[in-house]
């Protein structure tokens, strides 16, 4: 594949320091050392990333990917690292659709974090307690999270577009004691009042002992942020073990409620700082933004960027409102050196023929959420900036980080992700677990332990659900559920999900949340939902079996979509709703989602031998043929 960008002599200073430390002169060799000697690499990473705390004498104590421990003797609190540095430097910026801009210096941020932490302690919050936020992407949520982490509490966040039922699906499992809620948020010029959903959420969360509203509260069940915060300036962060839980993220599956993935705060911070400082060349004084909501793991990733010494810029609103170049204009106005977006956003820019010339300080554009097509590489270099390092990155909520991503000392090749993350042995394997040849599609697996491997699932006492999710198919390695291929030059191409998880606009969605809504409707007997590739993205297609006497007309389709929107979120709403006479199931009664996914995408159909009735696939084949 053709090369579109070459690093200059000033690129990749931190990466070059690892080459020197590893005694190598090229990335492939340096990566090989990082996976061969995990103790040396992660010890170097701690020092290189300026982690504040007691490191101990061991970075990696050995063991397999399930039993390994990192920094078993360490004591630290990640907030000390995230807030280290010049007190007078601007460190956090919040922007919204209206153009309102709020800023914090590092000293001001420390003071506010200390104040909120004091209020949390007054409310009885202790290490291990859960605190949650259902709010827009505003600085108060960052302050809330840092305050909780400084105490040793565990943080969960959800975006404002989740309906109360979707919030309860998540927070109801982890039983938070405190809840932060936005009063209102604006998207695409429309204002939404979140306070109307508070009674329903509280009715389903008996564990909550206090609700704090960003802005004005409208009843006695909550307190406004301005009066709840205990104003004081002494900051103290509780020293904790490296594997102390800090975050619970949610990843929906094909059965049951969303999975509650428990992450070590320190493990996530160290993994993300290596990605940011070493792989993506973020340095003190840089200005960094990733377009995200609080419900996506990239929000956690962006908060960790405080530890690079860069200024973090938050934007809350529609990225293409009121004009398609809104986010790019923000990047120019804020003098961003790093901008992260989704592949879907880049595709939308291309569709609207957006062209911008005024981004002289932007050095890196990162793209994730879904595969970045070769044509979109061309678009970025031709219409956004010819000099940026375009870093396509891929990982997941499951590890709150990346498996494959940018390498600032290597050229960018059209359509490729540059390389494996340092410290992670990424392999492409076939169904038997054997490594496949270059350019052959296979499963993405990781054969080495890494610090941001989750602690487990909340409530999964014996660890069986966690084990079955990642380690059952290929024993001893992490299987992620992505199709991937390795190129002749050592790069990677992501081909989408290999499991039944949906990917809508760059956000992964579990099918179970849709089934719980649709299958509860009297007019529907059962349903099956899959992702269909369209252009450079995917769309959700919902197949339903109407009840006797019911007809899937326009009115019923509208009600189905409205119910999904109201009970989950707008991103769960299918692009198409199609009637079928029956849904295919395996001999064990499971929905044959993979087989239907293959059919609608024109791929080789998997697992037909396990079907109870192979003829049940015929209506899906007919629909797919008519669609094409």
Secondary structure, 3 states (H helix, E strand, C coil): CCEEECCCCCCCHHHHHHHHHHCCCCHHHHHHHHHHCHHHHHHHHHHHCCCCCECCCCCECCCCCCCCCECCCCEECHHHHHCCCCCCCEEEEEEECCCCEEEEEHHHHHHHHHHHHHHHHHCCCCCCCEEEEECCCCHHHHHHHHHHHHHCCEEEEECCCCCHHHHHHHHHHHCCCEEEEECEEEECCEEEEHHHHHHHHHHHCCCCCEEEEECCCCCCCCEEHHHHCCCCCCCCCCCECCCCEEEEEEECCCCCCCEEEEEEHHHHHHHHHHHHHHHCCCCCCCEEEECCCCCCHHHHHHHHHHHHCCEEEEEECCCCCCCCCHHHHHHHHCCCCEEEEEHHHHHHHHHCCCCCCCCCCCCEEEEECCCCCHHHHHHHHHHHCCCCEEEECEEECCCCEEEEECCCCCCEECCCECEECCCCCEEEECCCCCECCCCCCEEEEECCCCCCCCCEECCCCCCHHHHHHHCCCCCCCEEEEEEEEECCCCCEEEEEECCCCEEECCEEECHHHHHHHHCCCCCEEEEEEEEEEECCEEEEEEEEEECCCCCCCHHHHHHHHHHHHHHCCHHHCCCEEEECCCCCEECCCCECHHHHHHHHCCCCCCCHHHECCHHHHHHHHHHHHHHC
